[in-house]
């Protein structure tokens, strides 16, 4: 098996895969389009299947993540007036059944934890992938700064708008799911949310998550049903739009958004792509959102990516050729990610159903329940 690997993208999947491959003895270089690492992203949830995969890659990772993030022990549903409709313990749900908690963490902190496990000189910033060419012996990658690199195999871990995927698959643009999103991380008064709590606020065709991320940080994520969308002209307009959307919500909720630096608010459509029948050609394959972008409705984007990272490194280490490794990787991952992509898209629209619509929705008798889906999903153990 050839040993020089180039990974495009120093996000969560690219870095996790680099750690896994280096442990298996591969020579890895990671290329990232950003000119520098900076605080970015919002909060996300790591679930038992993702944590199990990270633990298989590097046991210390999960310990570090738990110390930086928040192990959720309670979740609550509130209305837009801030009143609690119901609350329930989360620790029992995850620990008792799956042996791992639900951990909420800032994307930026998670990226830094992963990066700290790699030698700094193998992460190359300001390297936007423009193109690649492959032959029977190698892959040559071309970057926007005029530089090139060669490797035995190439992994595209560069997100939903992957440059590697564009060249490899040449498929359609991402599919807008009719759900528009704003999200951010802010240090602010936390009297509205308990230290280990996850809050879901349900409005009319709109909702908000509040995630405690540790170290005084709260992530707010709000989405609204929007058949069409238009991006704001600037950061100030973005913040103004969010405040207009929640103008009749409880003052403590508005105050969290008001305390947020406008430049830190991320705005964009919720998109996915239809599942593929293959992610690989020759010496090139895809991973994470580059392979199977999905709605965040099931909270599985990062978790599926970590499953991919371990599976790909494992297949490469145990196969006698790149072709066999990629075949085994796809055999391990394609069907599972297809199910989650499809289910996540359906769940995104269910956020916006009224109680009457939920009661009137017909479910085919053979369809698995949400509890059965979660059992299958969270019980996953890397091979």
BALOBA-1460 file (C-alpha; in Angstrom, 3 decimals):
// residues 383
<rec num="1" residu="x" x="0.000" y="0.000" z="0.000"/>
<rec num="2" residu="x" x="1.297" y="3.463" z="-0.912"/>
<rec num="3" residu="x" x="1.770" y="5.735" z="2.066"/>
<rec num="4" residu="x" x="1.705" y="9.414" z="0.999"/>
<rec num="5" residu="x" x="-1.766" y="10.877" z="1.595"/>
<rec num="6" residu="x" x="-3.012" y="14.381" z="0.816"/>
<rec num="7" residu="x" x="-6.139" y="15.611" z="2.605"/>
<rec num="8" residu="x" x="-7.997" y="18.677" z="1.337"/>
<rec num="9" residu="x" x="-9.667" y="20.491" z="4.241"/>
<rec num="10" residu="x" x="-8.513" y="21.092" z="7.824"/>
<rec num="11" residu="x" x="-12.002" y="20.947" z="9.258"/>
<rec num="12" residu="x" x="-13.153" y="18.292" z="11.694"/>
<rec num="13" residu="x" x="-13.142" y="15.400" z="9.230"/>
<rec num="14" residu="x" x="-9.834" y="16.213" z="7.587"/>
<rec num="15" residu="x" x="-8.012" y="16.556" z="10.904"/>
<rec num="16" residu="x" x="-9.601" y="13.450" z="12.452"/>
<rec num="17" residu="x" x="-8.701" y="11.405" z="9.379"/>
<rec num="18" residu="x" x="-5.127" y="12.727" z="9.473"/>
<rec num="19" residu="x" x="-4.772" y="11.637" z="13.107"/>
<rec num="20" residu="x" x="-6.156" y="8.177" z="12.310"/>
<rec num="21" residu="x" x="-3.925" y="7.699" z="9.260"/>
<rec num="22" residu="x" x="-0.758" y="8.819" z="11.042"/>
<rec num="23" residu="x" x="-1.411" y="6.268" z="13.782"/>
<rec num="24" residu="x" x="-1.467" y="3.632" z="11.051"/>
<rec num="25" residu="x" x="1.912" y="4.770" z="9.727"/>
<rec num="26" residu="x" x="0.813" y="6.847" z="6.740"/>
<rec num="27" residu="x" x="2.613" y="10.038" z="5.723"/>
<rec num="28" residu="x" x="-0.090" y="12.715" z="5.703"/>
<rec num="29" residu="x" x="-0.261" y="16.338" z="4.538"/>
<rec num="30" residu="x" x="-3.364" y="18.490" z="5.138"/>
<rec num="31" residu="x" x="-4.190" y="21.458" z="2.884"/>
<rec num="32" residu="x" x="-6.615" y="24.166" z="4.022"/>
<rec num="33" residu="x" x="-7.945" y="27.153" z="2.062"/>
<rec num="34" residu="x" x="-8.212" y="29.448" z="5.117"/>
<rec num="35" residu="x" x="-5.252" y="31.771" z="5.584"/>
<rec num="36" residu="x" x="-5.251" y="31.264" z="9.344"/>
<rec num="37" residu="x" x="-7.108" y="29.410" z="12.058"/>
<rec num="38" residu="x" x="-9.514" y="31.758" z="13.844"/>
<rec num="39" residu="x" x="-12.522" y="31.400" z="16.143"/>
<rec num="40" residu="x" x="-15.316" y="30.214" z="13.873"/>
<rec num="41" residu="x" x="-18.424" y="28.083" z="13.662"/>
<rec num="42" residu="x" x="-21.199" y="27.514" z="16.161"/>
<rec num="43" residu="x" x="-22.005" y="24.832" z="18.699"/>
<rec num="44" residu="x" x="-22.601" y="21.212" z="17.781"/>
<rec num="45" residu="x" x="-23.569" y="18.019" z="19.534"/>
<rec num="46" residu="x" x="-21.352" y="14.953" z="19.684"/>
<rec num="47" residu="x" x="-23.403" y="11.817" z="20.158"/>
<rec num="48" residu="x" x="-22.363" y="8.312" z="21.255"/>
<rec num="49" residu="x" x="-21.601" y="7.036" z="17.740"/>
<rec num="50" residu="x" x="-19.322" y="9.982" z="16.984"/>
<rec num="51" residu="x" x="-17.614" y="9.815" z="20.386"/>
<rec num="52" residu="x" x="-17.037" y="6.074" z="19.980"/>
<rec num="53" residu="x" x="-15.361" y="6.731" z="16.637"/>
<rec num="54" residu="x" x="-13.142" y="9.474" z="18.069"/>
<rec num="55" residu="x" x="-12.210" y="7.195" z="20.956"/>
<rec num="56" residu="x" x="-11.198" y="4.497" z="18.464"/>
<rec num="57" residu="x" x="-9.036" y="7.043" z="16.634"/>
<rec num="58" residu="x" x="-7.374" y="8.460" z="19.762"/>
<rec num="59" residu="x" x="-8.703" y="7.753" z="23.295"/>
<rec num="60" residu="x" x="-7.443" y="11.077" z="24.712"/>
<rec num="61" residu="x" x="-9.576" y="13.034" z="22.239"/>
<rec num="62" residu="x" x="-12.865" y="12.329" z="23.969"/>
<rec num="63" residu="x" x="-11.412" y="13.147" z="27.385"/>
<rec num="64" residu="x" x="-10.167" y="16.517" z="26.065"/>
<rec num="65" residu="x" x="-13.463" y="17.293" z="24.348"/>
<rec num="66" residu="x" x="-15.456" y="16.616" z="27.505"/>
<rec num="67" residu="x" x="-13.192" y="18.975" z="29.459"/>
<rec num="68" residu="x" x="-13.704" y="21.773" z="26.926"/>
<rec num="69" residu="x" x="-17.395" y="21.201" z="26.211"/>
<rec num="70" residu="x" x="-20.551" y="20.444" z="28.136"/>
<rec num="71" residu="x" x="-21.902" y="16.991" z="29.001"/>
<rec num="72" residu="x" x="-25.654" y="17.536" z="28.717"/>
<rec num="73" residu="x" x="-27.670" y="16.217" z="31.646"/>
<rec num="74" residu="x" x="-30.973" y="17.984" z="30.976"/>
<rec num="75" residu="x" x="-33.015" y="19.155" z="28.000"/>
<rec num="76" residu="x" x="-36.031" y="21.427" z="28.025"/>
<rec num="77" residu="x" x="-38.696" y="22.494" z="25.560"/>
<rec num="78" residu="x" x="-39.856" y="26.093" z="25.929"/>
<rec num="79" residu="x" x="-42.272" y="28.373" z="24.125"/>
<rec num="80" residu="x" x="-41.269" y="31.773" z="22.774"/>
<rec num="81" residu="x" x="-42.309" y="33.404" z="26.061"/>
<rec num="82" residu="x" x="-39.575" y="31.390" z="27.715"/>
<rec num="83" residu="x" x="-41.999" y="29.174" z="29.622"/>
<rec num="84" residu="x" x="-40.992" y="25.533" z="30.136"/>
<rec num="85" residu="x" x="-43.368" y="23.127" z="28.403"/>
<rec num="86" residu="x" x="-41.476" y="20.043" z="29.514"/>
<rec num="87" residu="x" x="-37.994" y="18.992" z="30.608"/>
<rec num="88" residu="x" x="-36.255" y="15.650" z="30.842"/>
<rec num="89" residu="x" x="-32.885" y="14.222" z="31.907"/>
<rec num="90" residu="x" x="-30.497" y="13.523" z="29.056"/>
<rec num="91" residu="x" x="-27.773" y="11.789" z="31.041"/>
<rec num="92" residu="x" x="-29.901" y="8.698" z="31.588"/>
<rec num="93" residu="x" x="-30.960" y="8.531" z="27.929"/>
<rec num="94" residu="x" x="-27.405" y="8.367" z="26.595"/>
<rec num="95" residu="x" x="-25.226" y="7.039" z="29.416"/>
<rec num="96" residu="x" x="-27.470" y="4.157" z="30.389"/>
<rec num="97" residu="x" x="-28.160" y="2.952" z="26.853"/>
<rec num="98" residu="x" x="-24.973" y="3.794" z="24.988"/>
<rec num="99" residu="x" x="-22.188" y="4.390" z="27.506"/>
<rec num="100" residu="x" x="-21.441" y="7.892" z="26.205"/>
<rec num="101" residu="x" x="-23.022" y="11.274" z="26.924"/>
<rec num="102" residu="x" x="-24.319" y="13.956" z="24.614"/>
<rec num="103" residu="x" x="-21.521" y="16.545" z="24.516"/>
<rec num="104" residu="x" x="-22.080" y="20.069" z="23.199"/>
<rec num="105" residu="x" x="-18.916" y="21.838" z="22.078"/>
<rec num="106" residu="x" x="-17.839" y="24.860" z="20.054"/>
<rec num="107" residu="x" x="-16.722" y="23.897" z="16.530"/>
<rec num="108" residu="x" x="-13.643" y="26.096" z="16.930"/>
<rec num="109" residu="x" x="-12.559" y="24.409" z="20.171"/>
<rec num="110" residu="x" x="-13.081" y="20.997" z="18.625"/>
<rec num="111" residu="x" x="-10.980" y="21.954" z="15.596"/>
<rec num="112" residu="x" x="-8.176" y="23.142" z="17.886"/>
<rec num="113" residu="x" x="-8.281" y="19.947" z="19.952"/>
<rec num="114" residu="x" x="-7.903" y="17.882" z="16.787"/>
<rec num="115" residu="x" x="-5.184" y="20.130" z="15.345"/>
<rec num="116" residu="x" x="-3.181" y="19.853" z="18.578"/>
<rec num="117" residu="x" x="-2.783" y="16.113" z="17.935"/>
<rec num="118" residu="x" x="-0.903" y="16.777" z="14.674"/>
<rec num="119" residu="x" x="2.555" y="18.230" z="13.949"/>
<rec num="120" residu="x" x="1.984" y="21.871" z="12.906"/>
<rec num="121" residu="x" x="4.190" y="21.489" z="9.836"/>
<rec num="122" residu="x" x="1.823" y="19.022" z="8.132"/>
<rec num="123" residu="x" x="-1.088" y="21.518" z="8.086"/>
<rec num="124" residu="x" x="-0.704" y="23.926" z="5.179"/>
<rec num="125" residu="x" x="-2.913" y="27.030" z="5.361"/>
<rec num="126" residu="x" x="-3.728" y="29.319" z="2.420"/>
<rec num="127" residu="x" x="-3.903" y="26.304" z="0.083"/>
<rec num="128" residu="x" x="-7.193" y="26.479" z="-1.797"/>
<rec num="129" residu="x" x="-7.558" y="23.391" z="-3.994"/>
<rec num="130" residu="x" x="-8.353" y="24.383" z="-7.573"/>
<rec num="131" residu="x" x="-7.834" y="21.138" z="-9.426"/>
<rec num="132" residu="x" x="-6.142" y="17.763" z="-9.400"/>
<rec num="133" residu="x" x="-4.899" y="15.293" z="-11.984"/>
<rec num="134" residu="x" x="-4.306" y="11.604" z="-11.383"/>
<rec num="135" residu="x" x="-2.654" y="8.766" z="-13.255"/>
<rec num="136" residu="x" x="-1.771" y="5.175" z="-12.413"/>
<rec num="137" residu="x" x="1.026" y="6.219" z="-10.066"/>
<rec num="138" residu="x" x="0.022" y="9.400" z="-8.223"/>
<rec num="139" residu="x" x="-2.240" y="12.421" z="-7.799"/>
<rec num="140" residu="x" x="-1.071" y="15.984" z="-8.450"/>
<rec num="141" residu="x" x="-2.959" y="18.798" z="-6.695"/>
<rec num="142" residu="x" x="-3.048" y="22.434" z="-7.842"/>
<rec num="143" residu="x" x="-3.624" y="25.304" z="-5.399"/>
<rec num="144" residu="x" x="-4.762" y="28.891" z="-5.733"/>
<rec num="145" residu="x" x="-1.443" y="30.223" z="-4.424"/>
<rec num="146" residu="x" x="0.363" y="28.713" z="-7.414"/>
<rec num="147" residu="x" x="1.819" y="25.773" z="-5.498"/>
<rec num="148" residu="x" x="1.361" y="22.087" z="-6.295"/>
<rec num="149" residu="x" x="1.626" y="18.866" z="-4.299"/>
<rec num="150" residu="x" x="1.828" y="15.184" z="-5.153"/>
<rec num="151" residu="x" x="0.564" y="12.178" z="-3.226"/>
<rec num="152" residu="x" x="-0.260" y="8.520" z="-3.638"/>
<rec num="153" residu="x" x="-3.898" y="9.176" z="-2.811"/>
<rec num="154" residu="x" x="-6.154" y="12.185" z="-2.236"/>
<rec num="155" residu="x" x="-8.989" y="12.575" z="0.277"/>
<rec num="156" residu="x" x="-11.531" y="15.354" z="-0.239"/>
<rec num="157" residu="x" x="-12.695" y="16.514" z="3.202"/>
<rec num="158" residu="x" x="-13.525" y="20.035" z="2.054"/>
<rec num="159" residu="x" x="-17.212" y="20.302" z="2.892"/>
<rec num="160" residu="x" x="-20.508" y="20.595" z="1.076"/>
<rec num="161" residu="x" x="-19.017" y="22.795" z="-1.674"/>
<rec num="162" residu="x" x="-16.042" y="20.491" z="-2.080"/>
<rec num="163" residu="x" x="-13.621" y="21.342" z="-4.896"/>
<rec num="164" residu="x" x="-12.521" y="17.711" z="-4.936"/>
<rec num="165" residu="x" x="-16.088" y="16.484" z="-5.347"/>
<rec num="166" residu="x" x="-16.734" y="19.011" z="-8.120"/>
<rec num="167" residu="x" x="-13.869" y="17.545" z="-10.152"/>
<rec num="168" residu="x" x="-14.466" y="13.928" z="-9.141"/>
<rec num="169" residu="x" x="-18.265" y="13.694" z="-9.417"/>
<rec num="170" residu="x" x="-19.338" y="16.850" z="-11.302"/>
<rec num="171" residu="x" x="-22.869" y="16.624" z="-9.902"/>
<rec num="172" residu="x" x="-25.522" y="19.266" z="-9.247"/>
<rec num="173" residu="x" x="-25.306" y="22.140" z="-6.778"/>
<rec num="174" residu="x" x="-26.380" y="21.486" z="-3.156"/>
<rec num="175" residu="x" x="-30.140" y="21.119" z="-2.656"/>
<rec num="176" residu="x" x="-31.889" y="23.796" z="-0.577"/>
<rec num="177" residu="x" x="-34.263" y="22.191" z="1.915"/>
<rec num="178" residu="x" x="-36.492" y="25.199" z="2.570"/>
<rec num="179" residu="x" x="-34.991" y="25.955" z="5.970"/>
<rec num="180" residu="x" x="-32.924" y="29.099" z="6.612"/>
<rec num="181" residu="x" x="-30.463" y="29.407" z="9.488"/>
<rec num="182" residu="x" x="-28.633" y="31.869" z="11.714"/>
<rec num="183" residu="x" x="-26.161" y="30.730" z="14.375"/>
<rec num="184" residu="x" x="-23.423" y="32.085" z="16.625"/>
<rec num="185" residu="x" x="-21.435" y="31.636" z="19.838"/>
<rec num="186" residu="x" x="-21.508" y="34.321" z="22.546"/>
<rec num="187" residu="x" x="-20.314" y="34.842" z="26.099"/>
<rec num="188" residu="x" x="-23.235" y="36.337" z="27.981"/>
<rec num="189" residu="x" x="-25.512" y="36.067" z="31.000"/>
<rec num="190" residu="x" x="-26.500" y="32.416" z="31.438"/>
<rec num="191" residu="x" x="-29.425" y="32.741" z="33.825"/>
<rec num="192" residu="x" x="-31.805" y="31.486" z="31.117"/>
<rec num="193" residu="x" x="-29.964" y="28.180" z="30.648"/>
<rec num="194" residu="x" x="-28.510" y="25.828" z="33.248"/>
<rec num="195" residu="x" x="-24.819" y="24.820" z="33.047"/>
<rec num="196" residu="x" x="-25.493" y="21.358" z="31.567"/>
<rec num="197" residu="x" x="-28.765" y="22.065" z="29.794"/>
<rec num="198" residu="x" x="-29.874" y="22.013" z="26.161"/>
<rec num="199" residu="x" x="-32.857" y="24.266" z="25.418"/>
<rec num="200" residu="x" x="-35.205" y="23.986" z="22.435"/>
<rec num="201" residu="x" x="-37.560" y="26.923" z="21.820"/>
<rec num="202" residu="x" x="-40.461" y="26.272" z="19.462"/>
<rec num="203" residu="x" x="-42.061" y="29.163" z="17.592"/>
<rec num="204" residu="x" x="-44.392" y="29.462" z="14.615"/>
<rec num="205" residu="x" x="-42.510" y="27.941" z="11.662"/>
<rec num="206" residu="x" x="-39.322" y="28.862" z="13.498"/>
<rec num="207" residu="x" x="-37.265" y="27.404" z="16.320"/>
<rec num="208" residu="x" x="-34.113" y="28.006" z="18.320"/>
<rec num="209" residu="x" x="-31.585" y="25.803" z="20.094"/>
<rec num="210" residu="x" x="-29.512" y="27.081" z="22.996"/>
<rec num="211" residu="x" x="-26.424" y="25.001" z="23.727"/>
<rec num="212" residu="x" x="-24.158" y="25.452" z="26.722"/>
<rec num="213" residu="x" x="-20.585" y="25.008" z="25.450"/>
<rec num="214" residu="x" x="-18.611" y="25.468" z="28.657"/>
<rec num="215" residu="x" x="-16.289" y="28.329" z="29.656"/>
<rec num="216" residu="x" x="-19.223" y="30.747" z="29.716"/>
<rec num="217" residu="x" x="-20.067" y="30.269" z="26.025"/>
<rec num="218" residu="x" x="-23.577" y="29.774" z="24.689"/>
<rec num="219" residu="x" x="-24.382" y="28.807" z="21.118"/>
<rec num="220" residu="x" x="-27.719" y="29.889" z="19.702"/>
<rec num="221" residu="x" x="-29.007" y="28.385" z="16.482"/>
<rec num="222" residu="x" x="-32.296" y="29.504" z="14.966"/>
<rec num="223" residu="x" x="-33.939" y="28.270" z="11.787"/>
<rec num="224" residu="x" x="-37.156" y="29.278" z="10.015"/>
<rec num="225" residu="x" x="-39.284" y="27.783" z="7.271"/>
<rec num="226" residu="x" x="-38.510" y="29.747" z="4.120"/>
<rec num="227" residu="x" x="-39.355" y="28.377" z="0.640"/>
<rec num="228" residu="x" x="-36.951" y="30.967" z="-0.809"/>
<rec num="229" residu="x" x="-34.127" y="32.887" z="0.776"/>
<rec num="230" residu="x" x="-31.886" y="35.897" z="0.318"/>
<rec num="231" residu="x" x="-28.625" y="36.513" z="2.147"/>
<rec num="232" residu="x" x="-28.155" y="39.753" z="4.068"/>
<rec num="233" residu="x" x="-25.977" y="42.502" z="2.601"/>
<rec num="234" residu="x" x="-23.711" y="42.763" z="5.649"/>
<rec num="235" residu="x" x="-23.212" y="41.652" z="9.256"/>
<rec num="236" residu="x" x="-25.307" y="44.468" z="10.743"/>
<rec num="237" residu="x" x="-28.252" y="43.556" z="8.524"/>
<rec num="238" residu="x" x="-27.888" y="39.902" z="9.482"/>
<rec num="239" residu="x" x="-28.161" y="40.687" z="13.199"/>
<rec num="240" residu="x" x="-31.064" y="43.061" z="12.591"/>
<rec num="241" residu="x" x="-32.926" y="40.334" z="10.675"/>
<rec num="242" residu="x" x="-32.539" y="37.836" z="13.516"/>
<rec num="243" residu="x" x="-33.761" y="40.359" z="16.087"/>
<rec num="244" residu="x" x="-36.752" y="41.173" z="13.871"/>
<rec num="245" residu="x" x="-37.572" y="37.466" z="13.619"/>
<rec num="246" residu="x" x="-37.687" y="37.081" z="17.416"/>
<rec num="247" residu="x" x="-39.059" y="40.553" z="18.249"/>
<rec num="248" residu="x" x="-42.039" y="39.099" z="20.158"/>
<rec num="249" residu="x" x="-40.023" y="36.408" z="21.961"/>
<rec num="250" residu="x" x="-39.074" y="36.605" z="25.647"/>
<rec num="251" residu="x" x="-36.607" y="39.351" z="26.544"/>
<rec num="252" residu="x" x="-33.912" y="36.948" z="27.880"/>
<rec num="253" residu="x" x="-33.855" y="35.169" z="24.489"/>
<rec num="254" residu="x" x="-33.580" y="38.450" z="22.615"/>
<rec num="255" residu="x" x="-30.823" y="39.560" z="25.001"/>
<rec num="256" residu="x" x="-28.648" y="36.569" z="24.021"/>
<rec num="257" residu="x" x="-28.815" y="37.564" z="20.347"/>
<rec num="258" residu="x" x="-28.414" y="41.252" z="21.223"/>
<rec num="259" residu="x" x="-25.179" y="40.455" z="23.094"/>
<rec num="260" residu="x" x="-23.723" y="38.708" z="20.040"/>
<rec num="261" residu="x" x="-21.120" y="40.456" z="17.890"/>
<rec num="262" residu="x" x="-22.758" y="40.868" z="14.469"/>
<rec num="263" residu="x" x="-19.561" y="39.702" z="12.756"/>
<rec num="264" residu="x" x="-19.816" y="36.362" z="14.532"/>
<rec num="265" residu="x" x="-23.320" y="35.524" z="13.288"/>
<rec num="266" residu="x" x="-23.330" y="32.916" z="10.516"/>
<rec num="267" residu="x" x="-26.214" y="33.077" z="8.055"/>
<rec num="268" residu="x" x="-27.124" y="30.583" z="5.364"/>
<rec num="269" residu="x" x="-29.495" y="28.038" z="3.858"/>
<rec num="270" residu="x" x="-29.804" y="24.472" z="5.115"/>
<rec num="271" residu="x" x="-28.731" y="22.292" z="2.200"/>
<rec num="272" residu="x" x="-27.840" y="18.707" z="1.451"/>
<rec num="273" residu="x" x="-27.158" y="16.578" z="-1.613"/>
<rec num="274" residu="x" x="-28.751" y="13.375" z="-2.798"/>
<rec num="275" residu="x" x="-26.851" y="10.213" z="-1.837"/>
<rec num="276" residu="x" x="-24.216" y="8.912" z="-4.238"/>
<rec num="277" residu="x" x="-23.592" y="5.323" z="-5.281"/>
<rec num="278" residu="x" x="-19.815" y="5.838" z="-5.044"/>
<rec num="279" residu="x" x="-17.418" y="8.388" z="-3.532"/>
<rec num="280" residu="x" x="-14.213" y="7.181" z="-5.165"/>
<rec num="281" residu="x" x="-12.431" y="7.170" z="-8.512"/>
<rec num="282" residu="x" x="-8.904" y="5.874" z="-8.951"/>
<rec num="283" residu="x" x="-6.728" y="7.349" z="-6.202"/>
<rec num="284" residu="x" x="-9.287" y="9.873" z="-4.936"/>
<rec num="285" residu="x" x="-12.141" y="9.565" z="-2.443"/>
<rec num="286" residu="x" x="-14.422" y="11.770" z="-0.357"/>
<rec num="287" residu="x" x="-15.177" y="12.051" z="3.345"/>
<rec num="288" residu="x" x="-17.730" y="13.792" z="5.561"/>
<rec num="289" residu="x" x="-19.794" y="16.637" z="4.088"/>
<rec num="290" residu="x" x="-17.917" y="16.342" z="0.812"/>
<rec num="291" residu="x" x="-19.319" y="12.820" z="0.471"/>
<rec num="292" residu="x" x="-22.730" y="13.004" z="2.160"/>
<rec num="293" residu="x" x="-23.833" y="16.498" z="3.264"/>
<rec num="294" residu="x" x="-27.003" y="16.332" z="5.323"/>
<rec num="295" residu="x" x="-29.460" y="18.449" z="7.242"/>
<rec num="296" residu="x" x="-28.446" y="18.982" z="10.885"/>
<rec num="297" residu="x" x="-31.892" y="17.794" z="12.031"/>
<rec num="298" residu="x" x="-30.478" y="14.541" z="13.427"/>
<rec num="299" residu="x" x="-27.268" y="16.182" z="14.661"/>
<rec num="300" residu="x" x="-25.192" y="13.730" z="12.643"/>
<rec num="301" residu="x" x="-22.973" y="15.824" z="10.339"/>
<rec num="302" residu="x" x="-19.849" y="15.778" z="12.509"/>
<rec num="303" residu="x" x="-20.651" y="12.364" z="13.989"/>
<rec num="304" residu="x" x="-20.893" y="10.706" z="10.565"/>
<rec num="305" residu="x" x="-17.661" y="12.437" z="9.587"/>
<rec num="306" residu="x" x="-15.814" y="10.899" z="12.529"/>
<rec num="307" residu="x" x="-17.238" y="7.494" z="11.642"/>
<rec num="308" residu="x" x="-15.886" y="8.026" z="8.097"/>
<rec num="309" residu="x" x="-12.445" y="9.066" z="9.336"/>
<rec num="310" residu="x" x="-11.930" y="5.939" z="11.390"/>
<rec num="311" residu="x" x="-13.414" y="3.636" z="8.750"/>
<rec num="312" residu="x" x="-11.296" y="5.045" z="5.911"/>
<rec num="313" residu="x" x="-8.050" y="4.852" z="7.890"/>
<rec num="314" residu="x" x="-8.889" y="1.314" z="8.990"/>
<rec num="315" residu="x" x="-9.665" y="0.187" z="5.431"/>
<rec num="316" residu="x" x="-6.457" y="1.738" z="4.074"/>
<rec num="317" residu="x" x="-4.354" y="0.087" z="6.766"/>
<rec num="318" residu="x" x="-5.813" y="-3.381" z="6.155"/>
<rec num="319" residu="x" x="-5.978" y="-3.461" z="2.351"/>
<rec num="320" residu="x" x="-3.304" y="-4.431" z="-0.152"/>
<rec num="321" residu="x" x="-4.326" y="-1.756" z="-2.679"/>
<rec num="322" residu="x" x="-6.046" y="1.600" z="-2.850"/>
<rec num="323" residu="x" x="-8.820" y="0.093" z="-4.961"/>
<rec num="324" residu="x" x="-9.596" y="-2.570" z="-2.347"/>
<rec num="325" residu="x" x="-9.413" y="-0.024" z="0.459"/>
<rec num="326" residu="x" x="-11.882" y="2.330" z="-1.211"/>
<rec num="327" residu="x" x="-14.215" y="-0.570" z="-2.060"/>
<rec num="328" residu="x" x="-14.262" y="-1.671" z="1.574"/>
<rec num="329" residu="x" x="-14.677" y="1.923" z="2.781"/>
<rec num="330" residu="x" x="-17.741" y="2.427" z="0.620"/>
<rec num="331" residu="x" x="-19.147" y="-0.961" z="1.587"/>
<rec num="332" residu="x" x="-18.818" y="0.095" z="5.227"/>
<rec num="333" residu="x" x="-20.234" y="3.614" z="4.849"/>
<rec num="334" residu="x" x="-22.495" y="4.168" z="1.824"/>
<rec num="335" residu="x" x="-25.722" y="2.569" z="3.028"/>
<rec num="336" residu="x" x="-25.521" y="3.955" z="6.552"/>
<rec num="337" residu="x" x="-24.910" y="7.530" z="5.427"/>
<rec num="338" residu="x" x="-27.615" y="7.259" z="2.758"/>
<rec num="339" residu="x" x="-30.174" y="6.347" z="5.425"/>
<rec num="340" residu="x" x="-29.117" y="9.272" z="7.639"/>
<rec num="341" residu="x" x="-29.050" y="11.758" z="4.754"/>
<rec num="342" residu="x" x="-32.571" y="10.785" z="3.729"/>
<rec num="343" residu="x" x="-33.958" y="10.683" z="7.256"/>
<rec num="344" residu="x" x="-32.338" y="14.006" z="8.206"/>
<rec num="345" residu="x" x="-33.984" y="15.777" z="5.258"/>
<rec num="346" residu="x" x="-37.406" y="14.490" z="6.369"/>
<rec num="347" residu="x" x="-36.787" y="15.477" z="9.980"/>
<rec num="348" residu="x" x="-35.848" y="19.016" z="8.939"/>
<rec num="349" residu="x" x="-39.347" y="19.660" z="7.653"/>
<rec num="350" residu="x" x="-40.920" y="18.046" z="10.714"/>
<rec num="351" residu="x" x="-39.514" y="20.852" z="12.846"/>
<rec num="352" residu="x" x="-42.143" y="23.093" z="11.278"/>
<rec num="353" residu="x" x="-45.196" y="20.840" z="11.589"/>
<rec num="354" residu="x" x="-48.087" y="21.931" z="13.752"/>
<rec num="355" residu="x" x="-49.469" y="19.540" z="16.362"/>
<rec num="356" residu="x" x="-52.395" y="18.855" z="14.013"/>
<rec num="357" residu="x" x="-50.064" y="18.042" z="11.128"/>
<rec num="358" residu="x" x="-48.050" y="15.687" z="13.315"/>
<rec num="359" residu="x" x="-51.193" y="13.907" z="14.471"/>
<rec num="360" residu="x" x="-52.473" y="13.572" z="10.901"/>
<rec num="361" residu="x" x="-49.226" y="12.359" z="9.363"/>
<rec num="362" residu="x" x="-49.470" y="8.761" z="8.204"/>
<rec num="363" residu="x" x="-46.470" y="6.567" z="8.889"/>
<rec num="364" residu="x" x="-46.110" y="3.333" z="6.908"/>
<rec num="365" residu="x" x="-46.469" y="0.389" z="9.307"/>
<rec num="366" residu="x" x="-43.047" y="-0.999" z="8.340"/>
<rec num="367" residu="x" x="-41.270" y="2.279" z="9.067"/>
<rec num="368" residu="x" x="-38.952" y="2.284" z="12.100"/>
<rec num="369" residu="x" x="-39.867" y="4.522" z="15.014"/>
<rec num="370" residu="x" x="-37.625" y="7.407" z="16.065"/>
<rec num="371" residu="x" x="-36.506" y="5.313" z="19.054"/>
<rec num="372" residu="x" x="-35.517" y="2.450" z="16.749"/>
<rec num="373" residu="x" x="-33.607" y="4.866" z="14.496"/>
<rec num="374" residu="x" x="-31.736" y="6.293" z="17.481"/>
<rec num="375" residu="x" x="-30.940" y="2.823" z="18.800"/>
<rec num="376" residu="x" x="-29.448" y="1.827" z="15.446"/>
<rec num="377" residu="x" x="-27.652" y="5.155" z="15.113"/>
<rec num="378" residu="x" x="-26.119" y="5.607" z="18.563"/>
<rec num="379" residu="x" x="-25.190" y="1.956" z="19.116"/>
<rec num="380" residu="x" x="-22.693" y="2.085" z="16.253"/>
<rec num="381" residu="x" x="-19.249" y="0.799" z="17.171"/>
<rec num="382" residu="x" x="-16.293" y="1.217" z="14.801"/>
<rec num="383" residu="x" x="-14.941" y="-2.052" z="13.484"/>
